[in-house]
Amino acid sequence: MHQFTLTFDHDNKHFLVLVTPTPHHYHAVIDEDHEVTFTKKEDGSLDVADSKLIENPLATAIATRILEYVNANTRDESFTSTP
């Protein structure tokens, strides 16, 4: 999967988050001082593996949006037909 950007509002603030997926993690960066790495669990959810100045509610919001993005793209790929 390729790098992607999430944009959303949380706690009356607008966030632009750059997400870099790897086979077992998602690394999300807001800016050089705020980032979080999530580990993929067997059940498909994400756990915070490492966090740099990210509070839990924001980490949860980012994880939710990562899963929404990934699941939407997976669904789109499964419906793509090939000739």
C-alpha positions in Angstrom: 0.0 0.0 0.0 1.1 3.5 -0.7 1.5 6.5 1.5 -1.7 8.5 2.0 -3.0 11.7 3.7 -5.9 12.0 6.1 -7.7 15.3 6.7 -10.2 15.7 9.4 -11.4 17.9 12.3 -11.0 16.8 15.9 -11.6 18.9 19.0 -12.3 22.0 16.9 -9.0 21.7 15.2 -8.2 20.7 11.6 -5.6 18.0 11.1 -3.6 16.9 8.1 -1.9 13.6 8.8 0.6 11.8 6.5 0.3 8.0 6.9 3.0 5.6 5.8 1.9 2.0 5.9 4.3 -1.0 6.3 3.5 -4.7 6.5 2.9 -4.6 10.3 2.6 -0.9 11.2 1.1 2.5 10.2 3.2 5.5 10.9 1.2 8.8 11.1 2.9 12.2 11.2 1.1 15.5 11.9 4.3 17.5 12.0 7.9 17.0 13.2 6.8 17.1 16.8 3.7 15.0 16.7 3.6 11.4 15.4 2.3 8.0 16.3 3.0 4.5 15.1 0.2 1.8 15.2 0.7 -1.9 15.2 -1.8 -4.0 13.3 -3.5 -6.6 15.6 -4.8 -10.0 14.5 -8.4 -8.8 14.8 -7.8 -6.0 12.4 -7.7 -3.2 14.9 -4.8 -0.9 15.6 -2.8 -0.5 18.8 -0.5 2.5 19.6 3.0 1.2 19.5 4.8 4.5 19.9 3.6 8.1 20.3 5.3 11.4 20.2 3.2 14.1 21.8 -0.1 12.6 20.7 -2.9 12.3 23.2 -5.0 9.2 23.3 -8.3 10.7 21.9 -6.4 12.1 18.9 -4.5 8.7 18.4 -7.9 7.0 18.5 -9.3 9.4 15.9 -6.3 8.8 13.6 -6.6 5.0 14.0 -10.3 5.1 13.2 -9.6 7.1 10.0 -6.7 4.9 8.9 -9.0 1.8 9.2 -11.8 3.6 7.3 -9.3 4.5 4.5 -7.8 1.1 4.3 -11.2 -0.7 4.4 -12.6 1.6 1.7 -9.6 1.0 -0.6 -9.7 -2.8 0.0 -13.4 -2.8 -0.8 -12.8 -0.8 -4.0 -10.1 -3.1 -5.1 -12.2 -6.2 -4.6 -15.0 -4.8 -6.8 -12.6 -3.9 -9.7 -13.2 -6.3 -12.6 -10.5 -7.3 -15.0 -11.2 -8.1 -18.7 
